[in-house]
Amino acid sequence: MICPRCAATRTARLATSSVPGVWDVLQCQDCLYTWRTTEPVRRTSREAYPEEFRMTHAGIEGAHDVPAIPPLLRGVNGEPAQPD
């Protein structure tokens, strides 16, 4: 299986329908794109995947890390702060 987004061949099956052969959920091990096999061809085929959303291995390697989630603010008595 080729990843529609980055064209890598390292994909993993994350889930399978309870009815055999109906659908699978696949994930690319390089770019982490995830798709269900029953989605439209523009989401499951490299040739039909929109060019503006395609990735390259150079782009993946040069991507910035996802920023860390900041610590939870604490309010009075150490309780989580309430939203305004």
PDB file with one MODEL, atoms N, CA, C and O in Angstrom:
MODEL        1
ATOM      1  N   MET A   1       0.855  -1.179   0.000  1.00  0.00           N
ATOM      2  CA  MET A   1       0.000   0.000   0.000  1.00  0.00           C
ATOM      3  C   MET A   1       0.896   1.235   0.000  1.00  0.00           C
ATOM      4  O   MET A   1       1.870   1.294   0.751  1.00  0.00           O
ATOM      5  N   ILE A   2       0.579   2.204  -0.822  1.00  0.00           N
ATOM      6  CA  ILE A   2       1.332   3.459  -0.912  1.00  0.00           C
ATOM      7  C   ILE A   2       0.532   4.555  -0.220  1.00  0.00           C
ATOM      8  O   ILE A   2      -0.678   4.672  -0.415  1.00  0.00           O
ATOM      9  N   CYS A   3       1.215   5.349   0.585  1.00  0.00           N
ATOM     10  CA  CYS A   3       0.560   6.455   1.271  1.00  0.00           C
ATOM     11  C   CYS A   3       0.112   7.502   0.252  1.00  0.00           C
ATOM     12  O   CYS A   3       0.913   7.935  -0.576  1.00  0.00           O
ATOM     13  N   PRO A   4      -1.149   7.913   0.302  1.00  0.00           N
ATOM     14  CA  PRO A   4      -1.625   8.933  -0.623  1.00  0.00           C
ATOM     15  C   PRO A   4      -0.938  10.289  -0.426  1.00  0.00           C
ATOM     16  O   PRO A   4      -0.799  11.050  -1.383  1.00  0.00           O
ATOM     17  N   ARG A   5      -0.513  10.595   0.785  1.00  0.00           N
ATOM     18  CA  ARG A   5       0.058  11.911   1.066  1.00  0.00           C
ATOM     19  C   ARG A   5       1.542  12.006   0.755  1.00  0.00           C
ATOM     20  O   ARG A   5       1.979  12.993   0.162  1.00  0.00           O
ATOM     21  N   CYS A   6       2.348  10.984   1.150  1.00  0.00           N
ATOM     22  CA  CYS A   6       3.804  11.119   0.984  1.00  0.00           C
ATOM     23  C   CYS A   6       4.436  10.045   0.104  1.00  0.00           C
ATOM     24  O   CYS A   6       5.644  10.082  -0.128  1.00  0.00           O
ATOM     25  N   ALA A   7       3.661   9.102  -0.386  1.00  0.00           N
ATOM     26  CA  ALA A   7       4.111   8.024  -1.269  1.00  0.00           C
ATOM     27  C   ALA A   7       5.003   6.996  -0.589  1.00  0.00           C
ATOM     28  O   ALA A   7       5.633   6.190  -1.274  1.00  0.00           O
ATOM     29  N   ALA A   8       5.074   7.000   0.721  1.00  0.00           N
ATOM     30  CA  ALA A   8       5.843   5.979   1.440  1.00  0.00           C
ATOM     31  C   ALA A   8       5.138   4.631   1.324  1.00  0.00           C
ATOM     32  O   ALA A   8       3.933   4.569   1.084  1.00  0.00           O
ATOM     33  N   THR A   9       5.892   3.573   1.495  1.00  0.00           N
ATOM     34  CA  THR A   9       5.299   2.232   1.425  1.00  0.00           C
ATOM     35  C   THR A   9       5.162   1.584   2.801  1.00  0.00           C
ATOM     36  O   THR A   9       4.700   0.449   2.912  1.00  0.00           O
ATOM     37  N   ARG A  10       5.563   2.302   3.843  1.00  0.00           N
ATOM     38  CA  ARG A  10       5.448   1.753   5.206  1.00  0.00           C
ATOM     39  C   ARG A  10       4.095   2.154   5.797  1.00  0.00           C
ATOM     40  O   ARG A  10       3.961   3.235   6.371  1.00  0.00           O
ATOM     41  N   THR A  11       3.110   1.295   5.657  1.00  0.00           N
ATOM     42  CA  THR A  11       1.788   1.556   6.222  1.00  0.00           C
ATOM     43  C   THR A  11       1.431   0.444   7.196  1.00  0.00           C
ATOM     44  O   THR A  11       1.927  -0.678   7.096  1.00  0.00           O
ATOM     45  N   ALA A  12       0.566   0.779   8.133  1.00  0.00           N
ATOM     46  CA  ALA A  12       0.119  -0.199   9.128  1.00  0.00           C
ATOM     47  C   ALA A  12      -1.404  -0.189   9.182  1.00  0.00           C
ATOM     48  O   ALA A  12      -2.035   0.845   8.968  1.00  0.00           O
ATOM     49  N   ARG A  13      -1.970  -1.319   9.462  1.00  0.00           N
ATOM     50  CA  ARG A  13      -3.420  -1.435   9.637  1.00  0.00           C
ATOM     51  C   ARG A  13      -3.709  -1.143  11.109  1.00  0.00           C
ATOM     52  O   ARG A  13      -3.220  -1.847  11.992  1.00  0.00           O
ATOM     53  N   LEU A  14      -4.506  -0.103  11.370  1.00  0.00           N
ATOM     54  CA  LEU A  14      -4.851   0.261  12.742  1.00  0.00           C
ATOM     55  C   LEU A  14      -6.122  -0.416  13.228  1.00  0.00           C
ATOM     56  O   LEU A  14      -6.251  -0.741  14.409  1.00  0.00           O
ATOM     57  N   ALA A  15      -7.066  -0.628  12.306  1.00  0.00           N
ATOM     58  CA  ALA A  15      -8.345  -1.231  12.681  1.00  0.00           C
ATOM     59  C   ALA A  15      -8.969  -1.895  11.464  1.00  0.00           C
ATOM     60  O   ALA A  15      -8.665  -1.557  10.320  1.00  0.00           O
ATOM     61  N   THR A  16      -9.837  -2.839  11.739  1.00  0.00           N
ATOM     62  CA  THR A  16     -10.567  -3.563  10.703  1.00  0.00           C
ATOM     63  C   THR A  16     -12.026  -3.628  11.131  1.00  0.00           C
ATOM     64  O   THR A  16     -12.326  -3.765  12.317  1.00  0.00           O
ATOM     65  N   SER A  17     -12.924  -3.529  10.172  1.00  0.00           N
ATOM     66  CA  SER A  17     -14.346  -3.603  10.501  1.00  0.00           C
ATOM     67  C   SER A  17     -14.689  -4.953  11.121  1.00  0.00           C
ATOM     68  O   SER A  17     -14.037  -5.967  10.868  1.00  0.00           O
ATOM     69  N   SER A  18     -15.732  -4.928  11.939  1.00  0.00           N
ATOM     70  CA  SER A  18     -16.163  -6.184  12.564  1.00  0.00           C
ATOM     71  C   SER A  18     -16.753  -7.151  11.542  1.00  0.00           C
ATOM     72  O   SER A  18     -16.799  -8.359  11.773  1.00  0.00           O
ATOM     73  N   VAL A  19     -17.205  -6.607  10.408  1.00  0.00           N
ATOM     74  CA  VAL A  19     -17.669  -7.437   9.303  1.00  0.00           C
ATOM     75  C   VAL A  19     -16.477  -7.587   8.356  1.00  0.00           C
ATOM     76  O   VAL A  19     -16.038  -6.595   7.775  1.00  0.00           O
ATOM     77  N   PRO A  20     -15.954  -8.774   8.188  1.00  0.00           N
ATOM     78  CA  PRO A  20     -14.740  -8.953   7.380  1.00  0.00           C
ATOM     79  C   PRO A  20     -14.853  -8.362   5.971  1.00  0.00           C
ATOM     80  O   PRO A  20     -15.852  -8.539   5.272  1.00  0.00           O
ATOM     81  N   GLY A  21     -13.790  -7.655   5.586  1.00  0.00           N
ATOM     82  CA  GLY A  21     -13.690  -7.127   4.234  1.00  0.00           C
ATOM     83  C   GLY A  21     -14.431  -5.839   3.948  1.00  0.00           C
ATOM     84  O   GLY A  21     -14.420  -5.378   2.806  1.00  0.00           O
ATOM     85  N   VAL A  22     -15.082  -5.231   4.944  1.00  0.00           N
ATOM     86  CA  VAL A  22     -15.853  -4.011   4.692  1.00  0.00           C
ATOM     87  C   VAL A  22     -14.944  -2.789   4.651  1.00  0.00           C
ATOM     88  O   VAL A  22     -15.019  -2.012   3.699  1.00  0.00           O
ATOM     89  N   TRP A  23     -14.090  -2.594   5.649  1.00  0.00           N
ATOM     90  CA  TRP A  23     -13.156  -1.474   5.651  1.00  0.00           C
ATOM     91  C   TRP A  23     -11.983  -1.761   6.571  1.00  0.00           C
ATOM     92  O   TRP A  23     -12.064  -2.600   7.468  1.00  0.00           O
ATOM     93  N   ASP A  24     -10.891  -1.047   6.331  1.00  0.00           N
ATOM     94  CA  ASP A  24      -9.718  -1.039   7.205  1.00  0.00           C
ATOM     95  C   ASP A  24      -9.342   0.413   7.443  1.00  0.00           C
ATOM     96  O   ASP A  24      -9.618   1.275   6.609  1.00  0.00           O
ATOM     97  N   VAL A  25      -8.718   0.684   8.569  1.00  0.00           N
ATOM     98  CA  VAL A  25      -8.126   1.991   8.824  1.00  0.00           C
ATOM     99  C   VAL A  25      -6.621   1.793   8.730  1.00  0.00           C
ATOM    100  O   VAL A  25      -6.045   0.970   9.441  1.00  0.00           O
ATOM    101  N   LEU A  26      -5.990   2.560   7.840  1.00  0.00           N
ATOM    102  CA  LEU A  26      -4.557   2.438   7.585  1.00  0.00           C
ATOM    103  C   LEU A  26      -3.844   3.711   8.021  1.00  0.00           C
ATOM    104  O   LEU A  26      -4.438   4.790   8.028  1.00  0.00           O
ATOM    105  N   GLN A  27      -2.571   3.584   8.383  1.00  0.00           N
ATOM    106  CA  GLN A  27      -1.775   4.750   8.755  1.00  0.00           C
ATOM    107  C   GLN A  27      -0.389   4.637   8.156  1.00  0.00           C
ATOM    108  O   GLN A  27       0.247   3.584   8.219  1.00  0.00           O
ATOM    109  N   CYS A  28       0.075   5.739   7.570  1.00  0.00           N
ATOM    110  CA  CYS A  28       1.441   5.811   7.058  1.00  0.00           C
ATOM    111  C   CYS A  28       2.395   5.937   8.241  1.00  0.00           C
ATOM    112  O   CYS A  28       2.164   6.747   9.139  1.00  0.00           O
ATOM    113  N   GLN A  29       3.447   5.159   8.249  1.00  0.00           N
ATOM    114  CA  GLN A  29       4.404   5.191   9.341  1.00  0.00           C
ATOM    115  C   GLN A  29       5.438   6.307   9.179  1.00  0.00           C
ATOM    116  O   GLN A  29       6.238   6.545  10.083  1.00  0.00           O
ATOM    117  N   ASP A  30       5.427   6.993   8.031  1.00  0.00           N
ATOM    118  CA  ASP A  30       6.354   8.100   7.805  1.00  0.00           C
ATOM    119  C   ASP A  30       5.713   9.449   8.112  1.00  0.00           C
ATOM    120  O   ASP A  30       6.270  10.230   8.883  1.00  0.00           O
ATOM    121  N   CYS A  31       4.545   9.741   7.520  1.00  0.00           N
ATOM    122  CA  CYS A  31       3.919  11.060   7.712  1.00  0.00           C
ATOM    123  C   CYS A  31       2.718  11.021   8.663  1.00  0.00           C
ATOM    124  O   CYS A  31       2.155  12.065   8.993  1.00  0.00           O
ATOM    125  N   LEU A  32       2.325   9.822   9.103  1.00  0.00           N
ATOM    126  CA  LEU A  32       1.228   9.591  10.039  1.00  0.00           C
ATOM    127  C   LEU A  32      -0.166   9.880   9.454  1.00  0.00           C
ATOM    128  O   LEU A  32      -1.143   9.953  10.198  1.00  0.00           O
ATOM    129  N   TYR A  33      -0.259  10.043   8.135  1.00  0.00           N
ATOM    130  CA  TYR A  33      -1.570  10.201   7.497  1.00  0.00           C
ATOM    131  C   TYR A  33      -2.381   8.937   7.767  1.00  0.00           C
ATOM    132  O   TYR A  33      -1.858   7.827   7.666  1.00  0.00           O
ATOM    133  N   THR A  34      -3.648   9.102   8.108  1.00  0.00           N
ATOM    134  CA  THR A  34      -4.527   7.978   8.435  1.00  0.00           C
ATOM    135  C   THR A  34      -5.776   8.063   7.566  1.00  0.00           C
ATOM    136  O   THR A  34      -6.350   9.138   7.393  1.00  0.00           O
ATOM    137  N   TRP A  35      -6.192   6.926   7.024  1.00  0.00           N
ATOM    138  CA  TRP A  35      -7.376   6.912   6.162  1.00  0.00           C
ATOM    139  C   TRP A  35      -8.095   5.580   6.253  1.00  0.00           C
ATOM    140  O   TRP A  35      -7.507   4.550   6.583  1.00  0.00           O
ATOM    141  N   ARG A  36      -9.384   5.632   5.951  1.00  0.00           N
ATOM    142  CA  ARG A  36     -10.203   4.425   5.893  1.00  0.00           C
ATOM    143  C   ARG A  36     -10.291   4.013   4.428  1.00  0.00           C
ATOM    144  O   ARG A  36     -10.393   4.868   3.549  1.00  0.00           O
ATOM    145  N   THR A  37     -10.253   2.738   4.167  1.00  0.00           N
ATOM    146  CA  THR A  37     -10.239   2.254   2.783  1.00  0.00           C
ATOM    147  C   THR A  37     -11.515   2.559   2.019  1.00  0.00           C
ATOM    148  O   THR A  37     -11.527   2.452   0.793  1.00  0.00           O
ATOM    149  N   THR A  38     -12.580   2.931   2.696  1.00  0.00           N
ATOM    150  CA  THR A  38     -13.841   3.253   2.023  1.00  0.00           C
ATOM    151  C   THR A  38     -13.967   4.734   1.678  1.00  0.00           C
ATOM    152  O   THR A  38     -14.994   5.152   1.142  1.00  0.00           O
ATOM    153  N   GLU A  39     -12.947   5.531   1.973  1.00  0.00           N
ATOM    154  CA  GLU A  39     -13.013   6.958   1.658  1.00  0.00           C
ATOM    155  C   GLU A  39     -12.876   7.169   0.145  1.00  0.00           C
ATOM    156  O   GLU A  39     -12.446   6.266  -0.573  1.00  0.00           O
ATOM    157  N   PRO A  40     -13.245   8.371  -0.339  1.00  0.00           N
ATOM    158  CA  PRO A  40     -13.151   8.652  -1.777  1.00  0.00           C
ATOM    159  C   PRO A  40     -11.716   8.513  -2.285  1.00  0.00           C
ATOM    160  O   PRO A  40     -10.762   8.630  -1.517  1.00  0.00           O
ATOM    161  N   VAL A  41     -11.579   8.267  -3.566  1.00  0.00           N
ATOM    162  CA  VAL A  41     -10.278   8.029  -4.189  1.00  0.00           C
ATOM    163  C   VAL A  41      -9.316   9.201  -3.956  1.00  0.00           C
ATOM    164  O   VAL A  41      -8.105   8.992  -3.887  1.00  0.00           O
ATOM    165  N   ARG A  42      -9.833  10.422  -3.836  1.00  0.00           N
ATOM    166  CA  ARG A  42      -8.947  11.576  -3.594  1.00  0.00           C
ATOM    167  C   ARG A  42      -8.276  11.517  -2.220  1.00  0.00           C
ATOM    168  O   ARG A  42      -7.355  12.288  -1.949  1.00  0.00           O
ATOM    169  N   ARG A  43      -8.729  10.611  -1.356  1.00  0.00           N
ATOM    170  CA  ARG A  43      -8.118  10.434  -0.037  1.00  0.00           C
ATOM    171  C   ARG A  43      -7.329   9.135   0.072  1.00  0.00           C
ATOM    172  O   ARG A  43      -6.564   8.950   1.019  1.00  0.00           O
ATOM    173  N   THR A  44      -7.510   8.239  -0.888  1.00  0.00           N
ATOM    174  CA  THR A  44      -6.886   6.915  -0.779  1.00  0.00           C
ATOM    175  C   THR A  44      -5.883   6.602  -1.876  1.00  0.00           C
ATOM    176  O   THR A  44      -5.201   5.580  -1.808  1.00  0.00           O
ATOM    177  N   SER A  45      -5.779   7.461  -2.890  1.00  0.00           N
ATOM    178  CA  SER A  45      -4.886   7.199  -4.017  1.00  0.00           C
ATOM    179  C   SER A  45      -3.885   8.345  -4.166  1.00  0.00           C
ATOM    180  O   SER A  45      -4.275   9.512  -4.169  1.00  0.00           O
ATOM    181  N   ARG A  46      -2.618   8.022  -4.286  1.00  0.00           N
ATOM    182  CA  ARG A  46      -1.585   9.046  -4.473  1.00  0.00           C
ATOM    183  C   ARG A  46      -1.850   9.877  -5.727  1.00  0.00           C
ATOM    184  O   ARG A  46      -1.681  11.096  -5.701  1.00  0.00           O
ATOM    185  N   GLU A  47      -2.257   9.249  -6.805  1.00  0.00           N
ATOM    186  CA  GLU A  47      -2.488   9.953  -8.058  1.00  0.00           C
ATOM    187  C   GLU A  47      -3.619  10.973  -7.943  1.00  0.00           C
ATOM    188  O   GLU A  47      -3.575  12.014  -8.599  1.00  0.00           O
ATOM    189  N   ALA A  48      -4.624  10.694  -7.126  1.00  0.00           N
ATOM    190  CA  ALA A  48      -5.774  11.588  -6.992  1.00  0.00           C
ATOM    191  C   ALA A  48      -5.685  12.509  -5.780  1.00  0.00           C
ATOM    192  O   ALA A  48      -6.499  13.421  -5.637  1.00  0.00           O
ATOM    193  N   TYR A  49      -4.706  12.281  -4.907  1.00  0.00           N
ATOM    194  CA  TYR A  49      -4.560  13.117  -3.707  1.00  0.00           C
ATOM    195  C   TYR A  49      -4.180  14.533  -4.133  1.00  0.00           C
ATOM    196  O   TYR A  49      -3.291  14.687  -4.970  1.00  0.00           O
ATOM    197  N   PRO A  50      -4.826  15.586  -3.586  1.00  0.00           N
ATOM    198  CA  PRO A  50      -4.550  16.956  -4.017  1.00  0.00           C
ATOM    199  C   PRO A  50      -3.066  17.336  -3.866  1.00  0.00           C
ATOM    200  O   PRO A  50      -2.471  17.154  -2.804  1.00  0.00           O
ATOM    201  N   GLU A  51      -2.492  17.861  -4.940  1.00  0.00           N
ATOM    202  CA  GLU A  51      -1.063  18.193  -4.929  1.00  0.00           C
ATOM    203  C   GLU A  51      -0.694  19.175  -3.828  1.00  0.00           C
ATOM    204  O   GLU A  51       0.385  19.067  -3.245  1.00  0.00           O
ATOM    205  N   GLU A  52      -1.568  20.129  -3.531  1.00  0.00           N
ATOM    206  CA  GLU A  52      -1.235  21.132  -2.514  1.00  0.00           C
ATOM    207  C   GLU A  52      -1.113  20.549  -1.112  1.00  0.00           C
ATOM    208  O   GLU A  52      -0.589  21.211  -0.216  1.00  0.00           O
ATOM    209  N   PHE A  53      -1.590  19.316  -0.905  1.00  0.00           N
ATOM    210  CA  PHE A  53      -1.492  18.680   0.403  1.00  0.00           C
ATOM    211  C   PHE A  53      -0.486  17.529   0.435  1.00  0.00           C
ATOM    212  O   PHE A  53      -0.291  16.909   1.480  1.00  0.00           O
ATOM    213  N   ARG A  54       0.143  17.245  -0.681  1.00  0.00           N
ATOM    214  CA  ARG A  54       1.135  16.164  -0.714  1.00  0.00           C
ATOM    215  C   ARG A  54       2.376  16.559   0.079  1.00  0.00           C
ATOM    216  O   ARG A  54       2.706  17.738   0.204  1.00  0.00           O
ATOM    217  N   MET A  55       3.048  15.550   0.608  1.00  0.00           N
ATOM    218  CA  MET A  55       4.281  15.786   1.362  1.00  0.00           C
ATOM    219  C   MET A  55       5.413  15.011   0.713  1.00  0.00           C
ATOM    220  O   MET A  55       5.190  14.033   0.000  1.00  0.00           O
ATOM    221  N   THR A  56       6.630  15.464   0.973  1.00  0.00           N
ATOM    222  CA  THR A  56       7.829  14.757   0.534  1.00  0.00           C
ATOM    223  C   THR A  56       8.594  14.317   1.775  1.00  0.00           C
ATOM    224  O   THR A  56       8.348  14.818   2.873  1.00  0.00           O
ATOM    225  N   HIS A  57       9.515  13.388   1.600  1.00  0.00           N
ATOM    226  CA  HIS A  57      10.314  12.952   2.754  1.00  0.00           C
ATOM    227  C   HIS A  57      11.182  14.084   3.268  1.00  0.00           C
ATOM    228  O   HIS A  57      11.415  14.180   4.473  1.00  0.00           O
ATOM    229  N   ALA A  58      11.662  14.937   2.388  1.00  0.00           N
ATOM    230  CA  ALA A  58      12.453  16.104   2.820  1.00  0.00           C
ATOM    231  C   ALA A  58      11.585  17.044   3.653  1.00  0.00           C
ATOM    232  O   ALA A  58      12.038  17.586   4.661  1.00  0.00           O
ATOM    233  N   GLY A  59      10.343  17.233   3.230  1.00  0.00           N
ATOM    234  CA  GLY A  59       9.430  18.086   3.985  1.00  0.00           C
ATOM    235  C   GLY A  59       9.099  17.518   5.352  1.00  0.00           C
ATOM    236  O   GLY A  59       8.985  18.261   6.327  1.00  0.00           O
ATOM    237  N   ILE A  60       8.945  16.211   5.427  1.00  0.00           N
ATOM    238  CA  ILE A  60       8.653  15.558   6.707  1.00  0.00           C
ATOM    239  C   ILE A  60       9.846  15.706   7.646  1.00  0.00           C
ATOM    240  O   ILE A  60       9.678  16.049   8.816  1.00  0.00           O
ATOM    241  N   GLU A  61      11.039  15.449   7.143  1.00  0.00           N
ATOM    242  CA  GLU A  61      12.243  15.543   7.977  1.00  0.00           C
ATOM    243  C   GLU A  61      12.502  16.968   8.443  1.00  0.00           C
ATOM    244  O   GLU A  61      13.039  17.172   9.532  1.00  0.00           O
ATOM    245  N   GLY A  62      12.128  17.959   7.635  1.00  0.00           N
ATOM    246  CA  GLY A  62      12.358  19.349   7.996  1.00  0.00           C
ATOM    247  C   GLY A  62      11.218  20.000   8.752  1.00  0.00           C
ATOM    248  O   GLY A  62      11.299  21.177   9.102  1.00  0.00           O
ATOM    249  N   ALA A  63      10.156  19.249   9.009  1.00  0.00           N
ATOM    250  CA  ALA A  63       8.996  19.825   9.700  1.00  0.00           C
ATOM    251  C   ALA A  63       9.344  20.138  11.155  1.00  0.00           C
ATOM    252  O   ALA A  63      10.129  19.439  11.796  1.00  0.00           O
ATOM    253  N   HIS A  64       8.741  21.197  11.642  1.00  0.00           N
ATOM    254  CA  HIS A  64       8.951  21.585  13.033  1.00  0.00           C
ATOM    255  C   HIS A  64       8.200  20.629  13.949  1.00  0.00           C
ATOM    256  O   HIS A  64       7.180  20.055  13.568  1.00  0.00           O
ATOM    257  N   ASP A  65       8.714  20.469  15.147  1.00  0.00           N
ATOM    258  CA  ASP A  65       8.021  19.651  16.135  1.00  0.00           C
ATOM    259  C   ASP A  65       6.715  20.320  16.537  1.00  0.00           C
ATOM    260  O   ASP A  65       6.581  21.541  16.460  1.00  0.00           O
ATOM    261  N   VAL A  66       5.775  19.525  16.959  1.00  0.00           N
ATOM    262  CA  VAL A  66       4.520  20.053  17.485  1.00  0.00           C
ATOM    263  C   VAL A  66       4.830  20.691  18.833  1.00  0.00           C
ATOM    264  O   VAL A  66       5.487  20.062  19.663  1.00  0.00           O
ATOM    265  N   PRO A  67       4.378  21.924  19.079  1.00  0.00           N
ATOM    266  CA  PRO A  67       4.692  22.571  20.357  1.00  0.00           C
ATOM    267  C   PRO A  67       4.071  21.823  21.529  1.00  0.00           C
ATOM    268  O   PRO A  67       3.013  21.204  21.408  1.00  0.00           O
ATOM    269  N   ALA A  68       4.749  21.896  22.650  1.00  0.00           N
ATOM    270  CA  ALA A  68       4.264  21.243  23.872  1.00  0.00           C
ATOM    271  C   ALA A  68       3.025  21.964  24.390  1.00  0.00           C
ATOM    272  O   ALA A  68       2.868  23.168  24.183  1.00  0.00           O
ATOM    273  N   ILE A  69       2.155  21.232  25.057  1.00  0.00           N
ATOM    274  CA  ILE A  69       0.987  21.829  25.692  1.00  0.00           C
ATOM    275  C   ILE A  69       1.465  22.485  26.980  1.00  0.00           C
ATOM    276  O   ILE A  69       2.138  21.840  27.784  1.00  0.00           O
ATOM    277  N   PRO A  70       1.128  23.767  27.194  1.00  0.00           N
ATOM    278  CA  PRO A  70       1.599  24.443  28.408  1.00  0.00           C
ATOM    279  C   PRO A  70       0.954  23.835  29.649  1.00  0.00           C
ATOM    280  O   PRO A  70      -0.096  23.199  29.562  1.00  0.00           O
ATOM    281  N   PRO A  71       1.590  24.035  30.809  1.00  0.00           N
ATOM    282  CA  PRO A  71       1.019  23.477  32.040  1.00  0.00           C
ATOM    283  C   PRO A  71      -0.357  24.068  32.330  1.00  0.00           C
ATOM    284  O   PRO A  71      -0.640  25.213  31.978  1.00  0.00           O
ATOM    285  N   LEU A  72      -1.199  23.279  32.970  1.00  0.00           N
ATOM    286  CA  LEU A  72      -2.535  23.701  33.347  1.00  0.00           C
ATOM    287  C   LEU A  72      -2.438  24.795  34.396  1.00  0.00           C
ATOM    288  O   LEU A  72      -1.729  24.649  35.391  1.00  0.00           O
ATOM    289  N   LEU A  73      -3.154  25.893  34.173  1.00  0.00           N
ATOM    290  CA  LEU A  73      -3.182  26.976  35.157  1.00  0.00           C
ATOM    291  C   LEU A  73      -3.996  26.526  36.358  1.00  0.00           C
ATOM    292  O   LEU A  73      -5.018  25.855  36.217  1.00  0.00           O
ATOM    293  N   ARG A  74      -3.533  26.902  37.531  1.00  0.00           N
ATOM    294  CA  ARG A  74      -4.243  26.539  38.769  1.00  0.00           C
ATOM    295  C   ARG A  74      -4.879  27.773  39.382  1.00  0.00           C
ATOM    296  O   ARG A  74      -4.294  28.856  39.367  1.00  0.00           O
ATOM    297  N   GLY A  75      -6.050  27.610  39.908  1.00  0.00           N
ATOM    298  CA  GLY A  75      -6.756  28.695  40.551  1.00  0.00           C
ATOM    299  C   GLY A  75      -6.629  28.595  42.063  1.00  0.00           C
ATOM    300  O   GLY A  75      -5.621  28.111  42.578  1.00  0.00           O
ATOM    301  N   VAL A  76      -7.642  29.048  42.763  1.00  0.00           N
ATOM    302  CA  VAL A  76      -7.690  29.024  44.218  1.00  0.00           C
ATOM    303  C   VAL A  76      -7.699  27.579  44.700  1.00  0.00           C
ATOM    304  O   VAL A  76      -8.341  26.731  44.080  1.00  0.00           O
ATOM    305  N   ASN A  77      -7.011  27.286  45.777  1.00  0.00           N
ATOM    306  CA  ASN A  77      -6.952  25.957  46.400  1.00  0.00           C
ATOM    307  C   ASN A  77      -6.392  24.891  45.471  1.00  0.00           C
ATOM    308  O   ASN A  77      -6.668  23.707  45.665  1.00  0.00           O
ATOM    309  N   GLY A  78      -5.612  25.279  44.466  1.00  0.00           N
ATOM    310  CA  GLY A  78      -4.992  24.316  43.572  1.00  0.00           C
ATOM    311  C   GLY A  78      -5.942  23.705  42.571  1.00  0.00           C
ATOM    312  O   GLY A  78      -5.556  22.799  41.831  1.00  0.00           O
ATOM    313  N   GLU A  79      -7.192  24.182  42.526  1.00  0.00           N
ATOM    314  CA  GLU A  79      -8.174  23.689  41.561  1.00  0.00           C
ATOM    315  C   GLU A  79      -7.833  24.229  40.175  1.00  0.00           C
ATOM    316  O   GLU A  79      -7.259  25.312  40.064  1.00  0.00           O
ATOM    317  N   PRO A  80      -8.178  23.490  39.108  1.00  0.00           N
ATOM    318  CA  PRO A  80      -7.966  24.031  37.760  1.00  0.00           C
ATOM    319  C   PRO A  80      -8.692  25.369  37.606  1.00  0.00           C
ATOM    320  O   PRO A  80      -9.811  25.534  38.091  1.00  0.00           O
ATOM    321  N   ALA A  81      -8.052  26.317  36.931  1.00  0.00           N
ATOM    322  CA  ALA A  81      -8.657  27.632  36.728  1.00  0.00           C
ATOM    323  C   ALA A  81      -9.920  27.496  35.877  1.00  0.00           C
ATOM    324  O   ALA A  81      -9.963  26.680  34.957  1.00  0.00           O
ATOM    325  N   GLN A  82     -10.930  28.280  36.176  1.00  0.00           N
ATOM    326  CA  GLN A  82     -12.179  28.255  35.425  1.00  0.00           C
ATOM    327  C   GLN A  82     -12.071  29.190  34.223  1.00  0.00           C
ATOM    328  O   GLN A  82     -11.499  30.274  34.338  1.00  0.00           O
ATOM    329  N   PRO A  83     -12.611  28.789  33.077  1.00  0.00           N
ATOM    330  CA  PRO A  83     -12.569  29.675  31.904  1.00  0.00           C
ATOM    331  C   PRO A  83     -13.386  30.929  32.165  1.00  0.00           C
ATOM    332  O   PRO A  83     -14.335  30.916  32.948  1.00  0.00           O
ATOM    333  N   ASP A  84     -13.007  32.004  31.504  1.00  0.00           N
ATOM    334  CA  ASP A  84     -13.737  33.270  31.668  1.00  0.00           C
ATOM    335  C   ASP A  84     -15.118  33.209  31.094  1.00  0.00           C
ATOM    336  O   ASP A  84     -15.855  34.193  31.154  1.00  0.00           O
TER     337      ASP A  84
ENDMDL
END
